[in-house]
Amino acid sequence: MNRPALLAALRVAVVAVGLAGHVAVAAFVFDLPPPPETGDGVPAGFAFAFALIGTAVAGVVTVVGYGLPAGEGRFRVGPLADRSSTYRLVAGGATGAVGGLALATGLAFLTSGTVSVAVWVTGVGFVVGGLVALALGGLAVGLRLVADAVTGE
């Protein structure tokens, strides 16, 4: 079994699972009933909270999956496949956060109804995933700097 090819396939699979999670959450949001005219609407609120949690998890899986080692072979894809994992993690996190912000604050207000809510929820997921990836990338860079300072390199 070729380990670099397996890593590349794992990376592609993790990113695909994360993107499928976003699609599943958007489909879930389309099926949410509107809040009731009378009453407190607690069940709809809990369902919306579950959608936000689901999209945040999908965002983290997508962006962190992009930061996994690129490996070798035909699954070595992406514009930054020749860069380090930390570099891809930070670049993917920044792209996810900016793209999610554009979805949540731009495109969501250009649409209406349930589509607007689904776009907003997806944008929030990418923002959360991007911020987590940026934090993990910053932690990795900080640890590398401390390790280099300790070893004197």
C-alpha positions as CSV (number, residue, x, y, z in Angstrom):
1,M,0.0,0.0,0.0
2,N,1.4,3.4,-1.1
3,R,1.2,5.7,2.0
4,P,1.5,9.0,0.1
5,A,-1.3,8.0,-2.3
6,L,-3.4,7.0,0.6
7,L,-2.9,10.4,2.3
8,A,-3.9,12.1,-0.9
9,A,-7.1,10.1,-1.2
10,L,-7.8,10.7,2.5
11,R,-7.4,14.4,2.0
12,V,-9.8,14.4,-1.0
13,A,-12.3,12.3,0.9
14,V,-12.3,14.5,4.0
15,V,-12.9,17.7,1.9
16,A,-15.7,15.9,0.0
17,V,-17.3,14.8,3.3
18,G,-17.1,18.4,4.6
19,L,-18.7,19.8,1.4
20,A,-21.4,17.1,1.5
21,G,-22.1,18.2,5.1
22,H,-22.7,21.7,3.9
23,V,-25.1,20.4,1.3
24,A,-26.9,18.3,3.9
25,V,-27.3,21.2,6.3
26,A,-28.6,23.4,3.5
27,A,-31.2,20.7,2.6
28,F,-32.1,20.5,6.3
29,V,-32.7,24.3,6.4
30,F,-34.9,24.1,3.3
31,D,-37.1,21.6,5.2
32,L,-37.5,23.7,8.3
33,P,-41.0,24.9,9.0
34,P,-41.5,28.6,9.6
35,P,-41.8,29.7,13.2
36,P,-45.4,29.7,14.3
37,E,-47.5,32.9,14.4
38,T,-48.5,32.2,18.0
39,G,-46.4,30.4,20.6
40,D,-42.8,30.4,21.5
41,G,-41.3,28.5,18.5
42,V,-38.9,26.6,20.6
43,P,-38.8,23.5,18.3
44,A,-38.0,25.6,15.3
45,G,-35.3,27.4,17.3
46,F,-33.7,24.2,18.3
47,A,-33.7,22.9,14.7
48,F,-32.0,26.1,13.6
49,A,-29.4,25.7,16.3
50,F,-28.7,22.2,15.1
51,A,-28.3,23.5,11.6
52,L,-25.8,26.1,12.8
53,I,-23.9,23.4,14.8
54,G,-23.9,21.1,11.7
55,T,-22.6,23.8,9.4
56,A,-19.9,24.7,11.8
57,V,-18.7,21.1,12.0
58,A,-18.9,20.8,8.2
59,G,-16.9,24.0,7.8
60,V,-14.2,22.8,10.2
61,V,-14.0,19.4,8.4
62,T,-13.8,21.0,5.0
63,V,-11.0,23.5,5.8
64,V,-9.0,21.2,8.0
65,G,-9.3,18.5,5.4
66,Y,-7.7,20.8,2.9
67,G,-4.8,21.3,5.2
68,L,-4.0,17.6,5.4
69,P,-0.8,16.4,3.7
70,A,-1.1,16.5,-0.1
71,G,0.4,13.0,-0.6
72,E,1.3,11.8,-4.1
73,G,-0.5,10.4,-7.1
74,R,-3.6,11.4,-9.0
75,F,-5.4,12.6,-5.9
76,R,-2.7,15.2,-5.3
77,V,-5.0,18.1,-6.4
78,G,-5.5,21.7,-5.5
79,P,-3.8,25.0,-6.2
80,L,-1.5,24.7,-3.2
81,A,-0.6,21.0,-3.4
82,D,3.1,21.8,-3.6
83,R,3.0,23.8,-0.3
84,S,3.3,22.7,3.2
85,S,0.3,21.5,5.2
86,T,0.5,24.6,7.5
87,Y,0.5,26.9,4.6
88,R,-2.5,25.2,3.0
89,L,-4.3,25.2,6.4
90,V,-3.8,29.0,6.8
91,A,-4.6,29.8,3.2
92,G,-7.7,27.5,3.2
93,G,-8.8,29.1,6.5
94,A,-8.4,32.6,5.2
95,T,-10.3,31.7,2.0
96,G,-13.0,29.9,3.9
97,A,-13.5,32.8,6.3
98,V,-13.6,35.5,3.5
99,G,-15.8,33.3,1.3
100,G,-18.2,32.6,4.2
101,L,-18.3,36.3,5.1
102,A,-19.3,37.1,1.5
103,L,-22.0,34.4,1.6
104,A,-23.3,35.5,5.0
105,T,-23.3,39.2,4.6
106,G,-23.6,39.6,0.8
107,L,-25.4,36.8,-1.1
108,A,-27.7,36.0,1.8
109,F,-29.2,39.5,1.6
110,L,-29.6,39.4,-2.2
111,T,-31.8,36.4,-2.0
112,S,-35.1,36.0,-0.1
113,G,-36.9,33.4,2.0
114,T,-35.6,30.0,2.8
115,V,-32.8,30.4,0.2
116,S,-31.5,33.4,2.1
117,V,-31.5,31.4,5.4
118,A,-29.7,28.4,3.8
119,V,-27.0,30.7,2.2
120,W,-26.5,32.5,5.5
121,V,-26.2,29.3,7.5
122,T,-23.7,27.9,4.9
123,G,-21.7,31.2,5.1
124,V,-21.6,31.0,8.9
125,G,-20.2,27.4,8.6
126,F,-17.4,28.5,6.3
127,V,-16.6,31.5,8.6
128,V,-16.3,29.2,11.6
129,G,-14.3,26.6,9.7
130,G,-12.0,29.3,8.4
131,L,-11.4,30.8,11.8
132,V,-10.7,27.4,13.4
133,A,-8.2,26.7,10.6
134,L,-6.5,30.0,11.0
135,A,-6.2,29.4,14.7
136,L,-4.8,25.9,14.2
137,G,-2.4,27.2,11.5
138,G,-1.3,30.0,13.9
139,L,-0.8,27.5,16.6
140,A,1.3,25.3,14.3
141,V,3.5,28.3,13.2
142,G,3.9,29.4,16.8
143,L,5.0,26.0,18.0
144,R,7.4,25.8,15.1
145,L,8.9,29.1,16.0
146,V,9.3,28.1,19.7
147,A,10.8,24.8,18.7
148,D,13.3,26.5,16.4
149,A,14.2,29.0,19.2
150,V,14.7,26.2,21.7
151,T,16.9,24.2,19.4
152,G,18.8,27.2,18.2
153,E,18.2,26.8,14.5
